Amino acid sequence: MSRLRPSRSPLTGGILAVLLGFGLTGCARSETAAAAPGPAPAFGVPAATDVLAAFDKADSAATVAGDVPGLRTSEVSPSLDGSIAAVNKARLVRRNQPGFRHVDPVFALPADTAGCFLVTAKLRLTGEELLVTDASHFIRTPAGGWKLSHNVQIGPDGQAALASLGSASAVPSAEALPDGLRQRLAAQLFTRTTGAETPDTTVVASNVLLDRRFAGGWAIYSQQMQGAGMKVARTFSRAEWSDCAARTSAGTLAFVTLAVSDTITGSAAALTPEAPDMAALGRTAAVHGRSIRIARLQTFLLLVPPDGSGPATVLGLADAPVSLDVAK
């Protein structure tokens, strides 16, 4: 969960394991009875707080050091991809990213087996006076530890929507949102990132970051490519939803990640190391070819009103390139 301040828009120790307790029953004749497993304790706020604190300590250290292997011990895609991109950008400008610590966290925890949970908190960045707010999604690994899978910063307009998160339960996203609705939301998000069609604000409400930053940035990028004798086209591959969503009084909170590709073509398609995607991928030599394909992940945190009573709201978003392929 790296924080590179100029561009936006994080365990060198072990992964925290949450241990389940077992009870012992006594025997009337002073004989020692065999250990009998008792009920597994609920995964509550204290355990989730410990997970977050352990993450902050180790991931912050990896962020400051630009330690990619360290980041891998506490993050998975898509959050990891954004963190690696931030490390590469920081190296390019020879700057260290600030450390961080979450304060005043509020959790949405599962009612039964803890496989994932959501949390929103204020983020204290080293050397910064003002706090920012972010939202995160953690998943439990097969080994029993926890890793960050999704993270976005939340603007002032989205913070009110997260106020009821602490009274919500984390449930599977596929259970919280019908498949047809998830498909419509993903398709509309992709359409809006390029501004290719008239936005359907009955599905996703108008949003400054989505409709101006993403769509506007895409328009400028396309114009720049055209001016250099190249064309760029974006295609949508798939949408992946976070394992858990949170049902709150305001609606359902869930992360969705779009896997997309930007393909650059032209008689002499080329990118220099100064290009933003090249910098994020850590590419230090120019690339040339018949076509250049950049795969990227775009993550959104959505608030979906109950029973489809209104359009979904984008509360935060993140974007990172993950690979680059050249066709000669």
FIVOVEX-200106 format. One record per residue: residue number from 1; residue in three letters; z, x, y of N, C-alpha, C in turn. Coordinates in steps of 0.1 Angstrom, whole numbers, plus 5000, padded with zeros to 4 digits. Example, Ala and Ser with C-alpha at 12.3 -4.5 7.8 and 13.67 -1.06 7.14 Angstrom:
// residues 2
ATOM  domar  pagu   n_Z   n_X   n_Y  ca_Z  ca_X  ca_Y   c_Z   c_X   c_Y
ATOM      1   ALA  5078  5132  4943  5078  5123  4955  5078  5132  4967
ATOM      2   SER  5071  5128  4978  5071  5137  4989  5079  5129  5000
END
This chain:
// residues 328
ATOM  domar  pagu   n_Z   n_X   n_Y  ca_Z  ca_X  ca_Y   c_Z   c_X   c_Y
ATOM      1   MET  5000  5008  4988  5000  5000  5000  5000  5009  5012
ATOM      2   SER  4990  5016  5014  4989  5026  5024  4987  5020  5038
ATOM      3   ARG  4992  5027  5048  4990  5022  5062  4984  5033  5070
ATOM      4   LEU  4971  5031  5073  4964  5040  5082  4962  5033  5095
ATOM      5   ARG  4969  5036  5105  4970  5028  5117  4956  5027  5124
ATOM      6   PRO  4948  5037  5125  4935  5036  5133  4926  5025  5127
ATOM      7   SER  4926  5023  5114  4915  5015  5108  4920  5001  5104
ATOM      8   ARG  4932  4998  5106  4938  4985  5103  4953  4985  5101
ATOM      9   SER  4933  4980  5092  4926  4969  5086  4917  4960  5091
ATOM     10   PRO  5015  5030  4979  5020  5031  4983  5029  5035  4975
ATOM     11   LEU  5046  5055  4933  5059  5058  4929  5058  5073  4924
ATOM     12   THR  5062  5083  4931  5062  5096  4924  5073  5096  4913
ATOM     13   GLY  5083  5088  4914  5093  5087  4903  5088  5077  4893
ATOM     14   GLY  5096  5073  4883  5092  5064  4873  5091  5050  4878
ATOM     15   ILE  5084  5042  4870  5083  5028  4873  5096  5021  4869
ATOM     16   LEU  5101  5012  4878  5113  5005  4875  5112  4996  4863
ATOM     17   ALA  5121  4997  4854  5121  4988  4842  5133  4978  4844
ATOM     18   VAL  5130  4965  4843  5141  4955  4844  5145  4953  4830
ATOM     19   LEU  5158  4956  4827  5163  4955  4813  5169  4942  4810
ATOM     20   LEU  5167  4936  4799  5173  4924  4795  5186  4927  4787
ATOM     21   GLY  5196  4919  4790  5209  4922  4784  5211  4915  4771
ATOM     22   PHE  5219  4920  4762  5222  4913  4750  5237  4912  4748
ATOM     23   GLY  5242  4901  4743  5257  4899  4741  5261  4902  4727
ATOM     24   LEU  5274  4905  4726  5280  4908  4713  5291  4897  4710
ATOM     25   THR  5291  4892  4698  5302  4882  4694  5312  4889  4685
ATOM     26   GLY  5325  4885  4687  5336  4891  4680  5337  4884  4666
ATOM     27   CYS  5346  4890  4658  5349  4885  4645  5364  4883  4643
ATOM     28   ALA  5369  4872  4637  5383  4868  4637  5392  4878  4629
ATOM     29   ARG  5387  4886  4620  5395  4894  4612  5394  4909  4617
ATOM     30   SER  5392  4911  4629  5390  4924  4635  5379  4932  4629
ATOM     31   GLU  5370  4925  4623  5358  4931  4618  5347  4931  4629
ATOM     32   THR  5339  4941  4629  5329  4942  4640  5316  4934  4635
ATOM     33   ALA  5313  4924  4642  5301  4916  4639  5288  4923  4643
ATOM     34   ALA  5278  4920  4637  5265  4925  4640  5261  4920  4654
ATOM     35   ALA  5253  4928  4661  5249  4924  4675  5240  4913  4674
ATOM     36   ALA  5242  4902  4682  5234  4890  4682  5228  4889  4696
ATOM     37   PRO  5215  4888  4696  5209  4887  4710  5213  4874  4717
ATOM     38   GLY  5217  4875  4729  5220  4863  4737  5208  4859  4745
ATOM     39   PRO  5209  4849  4753  5198  4844  4761  5194  4854  4772
ATOM     40   ALA  5181  4856  4774  5177  4866  4784  5180  4860  4798
ATOM     41   PRO  5186  4869  4806  5190  4864  4819  5177  4861  4828
ATOM     42   ALA  5179  4852  4837  5168  4848  4845  5164  4860  4855
ATOM     43   PHE  5151  4861  4858  5147  4871  4867  5149  4866  4881
ATOM     44   GLY  5160  4869  4887  5164  4864  4900  5161  4873  4912
ATOM     45   VAL  5166  4868  4923  5164  4876  4936  5170  4890  4935
ATOM     46   PRO  5182  4893  4929  5187  4906  4928  5177  4916  4921
ATOM     47   ALA  5172  4911  4910  5162  4919  4902  5150  4922  4910
ATOM     48   ALA  5144  4911  4916  5132  4913  4924  5135  4922  4936
ATOM     49   THR  5146  4921  4942  5150  4930  4953  5150  4945  4949
ATOM     50   ASP  5155  4947  4936  5156  4961  4931  5142  4966  4929
ATOM     51   VAL  5133  4957  4924  5119  4961  4922  5113  4966  4935
ATOM     52   LEU  5115  4958  4945  5108  4960  4958  5114  4973  4964
ATOM     53   ALA  5127  4975  4963  5134  4987  4968  5129  5000  4961
ATOM     54   ALA  5127  4999  4948  5122  5011  4941  5108  5014  4944
ATOM     55   PHE  5100  5003  4946  5086  5005  4950  5085  5012  4964
ATOM     56   ASP  5093  5007  4973  5093  5012  4987  5096  5027  4987
ATOM     57   LYS  5106  5031  4979  5111  5045  4979  5100  5054  4974
ATOM     58   ALA  5094  5051  4963  5085  5060  4956  5071  5058  4962
ATOM     59   ASP  5066  5046  4965  5053  5044  4970  5051  5049  4984
ATOM     60   SER  5062  5048  4992  5062  5053  5006  5060  5068  5006
ATOM     61   ALA  5067  5075  4996  5066  5089  4995  5052  5093  4991
ATOM     62   ALA  5046  5086  4982  5032  5089  4978  5022  5087  4990
ATOM     63   THR  5025  5076  4998  5016  5073  5009  5017  5085  5019
ATOM     64   VAL  5029  5089  5023  5030  5100  5033  5023  5113  5028
ATOM     65   ALA  5025  5115  5015  5019  5128  5009  5004  5127  5006
ATOM     66   GLY  4999  5115  5007  4985  5113  5003  4983  5116  4988
ATOM     67   ASP  4993  5112  4980  4994  5115  4966  4988  5104  4958
ATOM     68   VAL  4975  5105  4954  4968  5094  4947  4974  5092  4933
ATOM     69   PRO  4977  5102  4925  4983  5100  4912  4997  5092  4914
ATOM     70   GLY  5004  5096  4924  5017  5089  4927  5014  5074  4930
ATOM     71   LEU  5004  5071  4938  5000  5057  4941  4997  5050  4928
ATOM     72   ARG  4990  5056  4919  4986  5050  4906  4998  5045  4898
ATOM     73   THR  5010  5052  4899  5021  5048  4891  5028  5035  4896
ATOM     74   SER  5024  5031  4908  5031  5019  4913  5021  5008  4918
ATOM     75   GLU  5008  5011  4917  4998  5001  4922  4987  4999  4912
ATOM     76   VAL  4981  4988  4912  4969  4985  4904  4959  4979  4914
ATOM     77   SER  4946  4978  4909  4936  4972  4917  4939  4957  4919
ATOM     78   PRO  4936  4951  4931  4929  4957  4942  4937  4964  4952
ATOM     79   SER  4950  4963  4952  4958  4970  4962  4956  4985  4961
ATOM     80   LEU  4955  4990  4949  4953  5005  4947  4940  5010  4954
ATOM     81   ASP  4930  5002  4953  4917  5006  4959  4919  5007  4974
ATOM     82   GLY  4926  4998  4981  4928  4999  4995  4936  5011  4999
ATOM     83   SER  4946  5014  4990  4955  5026  4993  4947  5039  4992
ATOM     84   ILE  4939  5040  4982  4931  5052  4980  4921  5054  4992
ATOM     85   ALA  4915  5043  4996  4906  5043  5008  4914  5048  5020
ATOM     86   ALA  4926  5043  5022  4934  5048  5034  4937  5062  5033
ATOM     87   VAL  4940  5067  5021  4943  5082  5019  4931  5090  5023
ATOM     88   ASN  4919  5086  5018  4907  5093  5021  4904  5093  5036
ATOM     89   LYS  4906  5082  5043  4904  5082  5057  4914  5091  5064
ATOM     90   ALA  4926  5091  5060  4937  5099  5066  4933  5114  5065
ATOM     91   ARG  4928  5118  5053  4924  5132  5051  4913  5136  5060
ATOM     92   LEU  4904  5127  5062  4892  5130  5070  4896  5133  5085
ATOM     93   VAL  4906  5126  5090  4911  5128  5103  4923  5137  5104
ATOM     94   ARG  4927  5143  5092  4938  5152  5091  4951  5146  5097
ATOM     95   ARG  4954  5134  5093  4966  5128  5097  4974  5123  5085
ATOM     96   ASN  4987  5123  5086  4996  5117  5076  4998  5103  5079
ATOM     97   GLN  4998  5094  5069  5001  5080  5071  5017  5079  5072
ATOM     98   PRO  5021  5069  5079  5036  5067  5080  5042  5062  5067
ATOM     99   GLY  5055  5065  5066  5063  5059  5055  5066  5044  5058
ATOM    100   PHE  5071  5037  5049  5074  5023  5051  5086  5018  5043
ATOM    101   ARG  5091  5007  5048  5102  5000  5040  5102  4985  5044
ATOM    102   HIS  5103  4977  5033  5104  4962  5035  5118  4958  5039
ATOM    103   VAL  5119  4949  5049  5132  4944  5052  5131  4928  5052
ATOM    104   ASP  5143  4922  5050  5144  4907  5049  5133  4901  5040
ATOM    105   PRO  5132  4905  5028  5122  4899  5019  5126  4885  5014
ATOM    106   VAL  5116  4877  5012  5117  4864  5007  5108  4863  4995
ATOM    107   PHE  5113  4858  4983  5106  4858  4971  5102  4844  4966
ATOM    108   ALA  5091  4844  4959  5087  4832  4950  5087  4837  4936
ATOM    109   LEU  5097  4833  4928  5100  4838  4915  5096  4828  4904
ATOM    110   PRO  5092  4833  4892  5088  4823  4882  5101  4817  4876
ATOM    111   ALA  5099  4804  4871  5111  4797  4866  5114  4802  4852
ATOM    112   ASP  5105  4808  4845  5108  4812  4831  5105  4827  4830
ATOM    113   THR  5098  4832  4820  5095  4846  4818  5089  4852  4831
ATOM    114   ALA  5095  4863  4835  5090  4870  4847  5078  4878  4844
ATOM    115   GLY  5066  4873  4847  5054  4881  4845  5048  4885  4858
ATOM    116   CYS  5051  4878  4869  5046  4882  4882  5054  4874  4893
ATOM    117   PHE  5054  4879  4905  5061  4872  4916  5055  4876  4929
ATOM    118   LEU  5057  4867  4939  5052  4870  4952  5064  4872  4962
ATOM    119   VAL  5061  4880  4972  5071  4883  4982  5065  4885  4996
ATOM    120   THR  5072  4880  5006  5068  4883  5020  5080  4889  5027
ATOM    121   ALA  5077  4899  5036  5088  4906  5042  5082  4912  5055
ATOM    122   LYS  5092  4917  5063  5088  4925  5075  5087  4939  5070
ATOM    123   LEU  5077  4946  5076  5074  4960  5072  5078  4969  5083
ATOM    124   ARG  5087  4978  5080  5091  4988  5090  5084  5001  5087
ATOM    125   LEU  5075  5005  5097  5067  5017  5095  5074  5029  5103
ATOM    126   THR  5075  5040  5097  5082  5051  5103  5075  5055  5116
ATOM    127   GLY  5083  5056  5127  5078  5059  5140  5072  5048  5148
ATOM    128   GLU  5073  5036  5142  5068  5024  5149  5080  5015  5153
ATOM    129   GLU  5080  5009  5165  5091  5001  5169  5089  4986  5165
ATOM    130   LEU  5077  4982  5165  5074  4968  5161  5072  4967  5146
ATOM    131   LEU  5077  4956  5141  5076  4953  5127  5064  4944  5124
ATOM    132   VAL  5057  4946  5113  5046  4938  5109  5051  4930  5097
ATOM    133   THR  5044  4919  5094  5047  4911  5083  5036  4912  5072
ATOM    134   ASP  5040  4913  5060  5030  4914  5049  5034  4905  5038
ATOM    135   ALA  5025  4902  5029  5027  4894  5017  5022  4902  5005
ATOM    136   SER  5029  4902  4994  5025  4910  4982  5027  4902  4969
ATOM    137   HIS  5020  4907  4959  5020  4901  4946  5023  4913  4936
ATOM    138   PHE  5033  4912  4928  5037  4922  4918  5035  4916  4904
ATOM    139   ILE  5030  4925  4895  5028  4921  4881  5036  4930  4872
ATOM    140   ARG  5041  4924  4861  5048  4932  4851  5039  4938  4841
ATOM    141   THR  5041  4951  4839  5032  4959  4830  5036  4957  4815
ATOM    142   PRO  5027  4959  4806  5031  4958  4791  5043  4967  4788
ATOM    143   ALA  5045  4978  4795  5057  4987  4793  5070  4982  4799
ATOM    144   GLY  5069  4971  4806  5081  4965  4812  5084  4968  4827
ATOM    145   GLY  5075  4977  4832  5077  4980  4847  5069  4971  4855
ATOM    146   TRP  5069  4974  4868  5063  4965  4878  5053  4973  4887
ATOM    147   LYS  5042  4967  4890  5033  4973  4899  5028  4963  4910
ATOM    148   LEU  5024  4968  4921  5019  4960  4932  5004  4958  4929
ATOM    149   SER  5000  4945  4929  4985  4943  4927  4978  4938  4939
ATOM    150   HIS  4985  4931  4948  4978  4925  4960  4987  4927  4972
ATOM    151   ASN  4981  4930  4983  4989  4931  4995  4980  4929  5007
ATOM    152   VAL  4985  4921  5017  4978  4919  5029  4988  4918  5041
ATOM    153   GLN  4984  4922  5053  4992  4919  5064  4989  4905  5070
ATOM    154   ILE  5000  4900  5075  4999  4886  5080  5000  4885  5095
ATOM    155   GLY  4991  4878  5101  4991  4876  5116  5001  4866  5120
ATOM    156   PRO  5004  4866  5133  5014  4856  5138  5012  4842  5134
ATOM    157   ASP  4999  4838  5133  4996  4824  5130  4999  4821  5115
ATOM    158   GLY  5000  4831  5107  5002  4828  5093  5016  4829  5089
ATOM    159   GLN  5025  4835  5097  5039  4837  5093  5047  4824  5091
ATOM    160   ALA  5044  4814  5099  5050  4801  5098  5047  4795  5084
ATOM    161   ALA  5035  4797  5079  5032  4791  5066  5039  4797  5054
ATOM    162   LEU  5045  4809  5057  5053  4816  5046  5068  4813  5047
ATOM    163   ALA  5072  4805  5056  5086  4803  5058  5093  4796  5046
ATOM    164   SER  5086  4788  5039  5091  4781  5028  5089  4788  5014
ATOM    165   LEU  5085  4800  5015  5082  4807  5002  5094  4809  4993
ATOM    166   GLY  5106  4811  5000  5118  4813  4992  5123  4801  4984
ATOM    167   SER  5118  4789  4987  5122  4778  4979  5111  4774  4969
ATOM    168   ALA  5101  4782  4968  5090  4780  4959  5091  4787  4946
ATOM    169   SER  5085  4782  4935  5084  4789  4922  5071  4795  4921
ATOM    170   ALA  5070  4806  4914  5057  4812  4911  5052  4806  4898
ATOM    171   VAL  5040  4802  4898  5033  4795  4887  5020  4802  4885
ATOM    172   PRO  5014  4801  4873  5000  4806  4871  4990  4800  4881
ATOM    173   SER  4982  4808  4887  4972  4803  4896  4963  4793  4890
ATOM    174   ALA  4959  4795  4877  4950  4786  4871  4957  4772  4869
ATOM    175   GLU  4970  4772  4869  4978  4759  4868  4979  4753  4881
ATOM    176   ALA  4981  4761  4892  4984  4756  4905  4971  4751  4912
ATOM    177   LEU  4959  4757  4909  4947  4753  4915  4936  4750  4905
ATOM    178   PRO  4930  4738  4905  4920  4734  4896  4908  4744  4896
ATOM    179   ASP  4901  4746  4885  4890  4755  4884  4879  4752  4894
ATOM    180   GLY  4876  4740  4895  4865  4736  4905  4868  4739  4919
ATOM    181   LEU  4881  4737  4923  4885  4741  4936  4885  4756  4938
ATOM    182   ARG  4889  4763  4928  4889  4778  4930  4875  4783  4931
ATOM    183   GLN  4866  4777  4924  4852  4781  4926  4846  4778  4940
ATOM    184   ARG  4849  4766  4945  4844  4763  4958  4850  4772  4969
ATOM    185   LEU  4863  4775  4968  4870  4784  4977  4863  4798  4977
ATOM    186   ALA  4861  4803  4965  4856  4817  4965  4841  4817  4970
ATOM    187   ALA  4833  4807  4967  4820  4807  4972  4819  4806  4987
ATOM    188   GLN  4828  4798  4993  4828  4796  5007  4833  4809  5014
ATOM    189   LEU  4843  4815  5008  4848  4828  5014  4837  4838  5015
ATOM    190   PHE  4829  4839  5004  4818  4849  5004  4808  4846  5014
ATOM    191   THR  4804  4833  5015  4794  4829  5025  4799  4832  5039
ATOM    192   ARG  4812  4831  5042  4817  4833  5055  4818  4848  5058
ATOM    193   THR  4819  4857  5049  4820  4871  5052  4807  4876  5057
ATOM    194   THR  4796  4870  5055  4783  4874  5060  4778  4865  5071
ATOM    195   GLY  4784  4854  5073  4779  4844  5083  4765  4840  5079
ATOM    196   ALA  4762  4839  5066  4748  4836  5062  4744  4821  5064
ATOM    197   GLU  4754  4813  5064  4752  4798  5065  4761  4792  5075
ATOM    198   THR  4759  4779  5078  4768  4772  5086  4781  4771  5079
ATOM    199   PRO  4793  4775  5084  4805  4774  5077  4809  4760  5074
ATOM    200   ASP  4815  4758  5062  4820  4745  5058  4835  4745  5060
ATOM    201   THR  4839  4741  5072  4853  4742  5075  4862  4731  5069
ATOM    202   THR  4855  4722  5060  4863  4713  5052  4869  4720  5040
ATOM    203   VAL  4863  4731  5036  4868  4739  5025  4877  4750  5029
ATOM    204   VAL  4873  4758  5039  4881  4769  5044  4881  4767  5060
ATOM    205   ALA  4893  4766  5066  4894  4764  5080  4888  4776  5088
ATOM    206   SER  4884  4774  5100  4879  4784  5109  4890  4795  5110
ATOM    207   ASN  4886  4808  5110  4896  4819  5110  4890  4830  5118
ATOM    208   VAL  4897  4836  5127  4892  4846  5136  4889  4859  5127
ATOM    209   LEU  4898  4863  5118  4895  4875  5110  4883  4873  5101
ATOM    210   LEU  4882  4861  5095  4871  4859  5086  4858  4857  5093
ATOM    211   ASP  4858  4848  5103  4845  4844  5109  4841  4853  5120
ATOM    212   ARG  4850  4861  5126  4845  4870  5136  4845  4884  5131
ATOM    213   ARG  4857  4889  5126  4857  4903  5122  4848  4906  5110
ATOM    214   PHE  4849  4898  5099  4840  4900  5088  4826  4897  5091
ATOM    215   ALA  4824  4885  5095  4810  4880  5097  4803  4888  5109
ATOM    216   GLY  4811  4890  5119  4806  4898  5130  4803  4912  5127
ATOM    217   GLY  4812  4918  5119  4810  4932  5115  4798  4933  5106
ATOM    218   TRP  4796  4923  5097  4784  4924  5089  4771  4923  5097
ATOM    219   ALA  4771  4914  5107  4759  4913  5116  4756  4926  5123
ATOM    220   ILE  4766  4933  5128  4764  4946  5135  4759  4956  5125
ATOM    221   TYR  4765  4957  5113  4761  4966  5103  4747  4964  5099
ATOM    222   SER  4743  4952  5097  4729  4949  5093  4719  4953  5104
ATOM    223   GLN  4723  4951  5117  4714  4955  5128  4713  4970  5129
ATOM    224   GLN  4724  4977  5126  4724  4992  5127  4715  4997  5116
ATOM    225   MET  4716  4991  5104  4707  4996  5093  4692  4993  5096
ATOM    226   GLN  4690  4982  5102  4676  4978  5105  4671  4988  5115
ATOM    227   GLY  4679  4992  5125  4675  5002  5135  4672  5015  5129
ATOM    228   ALA  4678  5019  5118  4676  5031  5111  4665  5031  5100
ATOM    229   GLY  4658  5019  5100  4647  5018  5090  4652  5014  5076
ATOM    230   MET  4663  5008  5075  4669  5004  5062  4673  4989  5063
ATOM    231   LYS  4675  4984  5051  4680  4970  5050  4692  4970  5041
ATOM    232   VAL  4701  4961  5043  4713  4960  5035  4715  4945  5031
ATOM    233   ALA  4718  4943  5018  4720  4930  5013  4733  4929  5005
ATOM    234   ARG  4741  4919  5006  4753  4917  4999  4752  4907  4989
ATOM    235   THR  4757  4910  4977  4757  4900  4966  4771  4898  4960
ATOM    236   PHE  4773  4886  4955  4786  4882  4950  4786  4883  4935
ATOM    237   SER  4796  4890  4929  4796  4892  4915  4806  4883  4908
ATOM    238   ARG  4819  4883  4912  4829  4874  4906  4841  4873  4915
ATOM    239   ALA  4850  4863  4912  4862  4861  4919  4874  4862  4909
ATOM    240   GLU  4884  4869  4913  4896  4871  4904  4908  4866  4912
ATOM    241   TRP  4916  4857  4906  4928  4851  4913  4940  4859  4908
ATOM    242   SER  4950  4860  4917  4962  4866  4913  4969  4858  4901
ATOM    243   ASP  4976  4865  4893  4982  4859  4881  4991  4847  4885
ATOM    244   CYS  4999  4849  4896  5008  4839  4901  5004  4834  4914
ATOM    245   ALA  5007  4821  4916  5006  4814  4929  5019  4808  4932
ATOM    246   ALA  5022  4804  4944  5035  4798  4948  5032  4785  4954
ATOM    247   ARG  5039  4775  4949  5038  4761  4954  5049  4759  4964
ATOM    248   THR  5045  4758  4977  5055  4756  4987  5054  4742  4993
ATOM    249   SER  5063  4739  5002  5062  4726  5009  5049  4724  5017
ATOM    250   ALA  5044  4736  5022  5031  4736  5030  5019  4736  5022
ATOM    251   GLY  5020  4739  5009  5008  4740  5001  5009  4751  4990
ATOM    252   THR  4998  4755  4984  4999  4766  4974  4994  4779  4980
ATOM    253   LEU  5002  4789  4978  4998  4803  4982  4993  4811  4971
ATOM    254   ALA  4981  4816  4972  4975  4824  4961  4966  4835  4967
ATOM    255   PHE  4965  4846  4960  4955  4857  4964  4942  4855  4955
ATOM    256   VAL  4931  4857  4962  4918  4858  4955  4911  4870  4959
ATOM    257   THR  4905  4877  4950  4897  4889  4953  4882  4887  4949
ATOM    258   LEU  4874  4890  4958  4859  4889  4956  4854  4902  4953
ATOM    259   ALA  4846  4904  4942  4839  4916  4939  4825  4914  4944
ATOM    260   VAL  4821  4923  4953  4808  4921  4959  4801  4935  4959
ATOM    261   SER  4788  4935  4962  4781  4948  4963  4772  4948  4975
ATOM    262   ASP  4771  4959  4982  4762  4961  4993  4751  4970  4988
ATOM    263   THR  4739  4966  4989  4727  4974  4984  4719  4978  4996
ATOM    264   ILE  4718  4991  4999  4710  4996  5010  4696  5001  5005
ATOM    265   THR  4685  4996  5011  4672  5000  5006  4664  5005  5018
ATOM    266   GLY  4653  5012  5016  4644  5017  5026  4637  5029  5021
ATOM    267   SER  4627  5033  5028  4619  5045  5024  4627  5057  5023
ATOM    268   ALA  4638  5058  5031  4647  5070  5030  4661  5065  5033
ATOM    269   ALA  4666  5057  5023  4680  5052  5024  4689  5064  5024
ATOM    270   ALA  4699  5064  5033  4708  5075  5035  4721  5071  5041
ATOM    271   LEU  4732  5078  5037  4745  5076  5044  4751  5090  5046
ATOM    272   THR  4757  5092  5058  4763  5104  5061  4778  5103  5058
ATOM    273   PRO  4785  5114  5057  4800  5114  5055  4808  5106  5066
ATOM    274   GLU  4802  5105  5078  4809  5098  5088  4809  5083  5087
ATOM    275   ALA  4800  5077  5078  4799  5063  5076  4813  5058  5071
ATOM    276   PRO  4818  5046  5076  4831  5042  5071  4833  5041  5056
ATOM    277   ASP  4823  5036  5049  4824  5035  5035  4825  5048  5028
ATOM    278   MET  4817  5058  5033  4817  5071  5028  4830  5078  5030
ATOM    279   ALA  4836  5076  5042  4849  5081  5045  4860  5075  5035
ATOM    280   ALA  4859  5062  5033  4869  5055  5025  4868  5060  5010
ATOM    281   LEU  4856  5063  5006  4854  5068  4992  4856  5083  4991
ATOM    282   GLY  4859  5090  5002  4861  5104  5001  4849  5112  4998
ATOM    283   ARG  4837  5107  5002  4825  5114  5000  4822  5123  5012
ATOM    284   THR  4821  5136  5009  4819  5146  5020  4805  5151  5021
ATOM    285   ALA  4796  5147  5013  4782  5151  5014  4773  5139  5016
ATOM    286   ALA  4763  5140  5024  4754  5129  5026  4747  5125  5013
ATOM    287   VAL  4743  5112  5012  4736  5107  5000  4723  5102  5005
ATOM    288   HIS  4712  5104  4996  4699  5099  4999  4693  5093  4986
ATOM    289   GLY  4685  5083  4987  4678  5078  4976  4670  5066  4979
ATOM    290   ARG  4664  5060  4968  4656  5048  4970  4664  5036  4973
ATOM    291   SER  4677  5036  4968  4686  5026  4971  4700  5031  4969
ATOM    292   ILE  4710  5026  4977  4724  5030  4976  4732  5017  4974
ATOM    293   ARG  4740  5017  4963  4748  5005  4960  4762  5008  4962
ATOM    294   ILE  4769  5000  4970  4784  5002  4972  4791  4990  4967
ATOM    295   ALA  4799  4992  4957  4807  4981  4952  4820  4980  4960
ATOM    296   ARG  4825  4968  4963  4837  4967  4971  4845  4955  4967
ATOM    297   LEU  4858  4955  4970  4867  4944  4967  4873  4938  4980
ATOM    298   GLN  4872  4925  4982  4877  4918  4994  4888  4908  4989
ATOM    299   THR  4900  4911  4994  4912  4903  4990  4916  4893  5001
ATOM    300   PHE  4919  4881  4997  4923  4871  5007  4936  4864  5002
ATOM    301   LEU  4945  4861  5011  4957  4853  5008  4954  4839  5014
ATOM    302   LEU  4954  4829  5006  4951  4815  5010  4963  4806  5009
ATOM    303   LEU  4963  4797  5018  4972  4786  5018  4964  4773  5016
ATOM    304   VAL  4965  4767  5004  4957  4755  5000  4966  4743  5001
ATOM    305   PRO  4963  4733  5010  4971  4721  5012  4972  4714  4999
ATOM    306   PRO  4984  4706  4997  4986  4699  4985  4975  4688  4983
ATOM    307   ASP  4971  4686  4971  4961  4676  4967  4948  4676  4975
ATOM    308   GLY  4944  4688  4979  4931  4689  4987  4931  4681  4999
ATOM    309   SER  4943  4679  5006  4944  4671  5018  4938  4677  5030
ATOM    310   GLY  4933  4689  5029  4927  4696  5041  4921  4709  5036
ATOM    311   PRO  4915  4716  5046  4909  4729  5042  4919  4740  5040
ATOM    312   ALA  4916  4750  5032  4924  4761  5029  4925  4770  5042
ATOM    313   THR  4936  4777  5044  4938  4786  5055  4938  4800  5050
ATOM    314   VAL  4931  4809  5057  4932  4823  5054  4944  4829  5061
ATOM    315   LEU  4954  4834  5054  4966  4840  5061  4965  4855  5063
ATOM    316   GLY  4957  4862  5055  4955  4876  5056  4944  4880  5047
ATOM    317   LEU  4938  4892  5050  4927  4897  5042  4927  4912  5042
ATOM    318   ALA  4920  4918  5032  4918  4932  5031  4905  4935  5024
ATOM    319   ASP  4899  4947  5027  4886  4950  5022  4886  4965  5019
ATOM    320   ALA  4880  4969  5008  4879  4983  5004  4867  4986  4995
ATOM    321   PRO  4859  4997  4998  4849  5001  4988  4855  5007  4976
ATOM    322   VAL  4849  5006  4964  4855  5012  4952  4846  5022  4945
ATOM    323   SER  4832  5021  4948  4823  5030  4941  4810  5030  4949
ATOM    324   LEU  4802  5041  4946  4789  5042  4953  4779  5048  4942
ATOM    325   ASP  4768  5042  4941  4758  5047  4932  4744  5048  4939
ATOM    326   VAL  4737  5059  4936  4724  5061  4943  4713  5061  4932
ATOM    327   ALA  4702  5054  4935  4690  5053  4927  4680  5062  4934
ATOM    328   LYS  4676  5073  4927  4666  5082  4933  4652  5077  4932
END
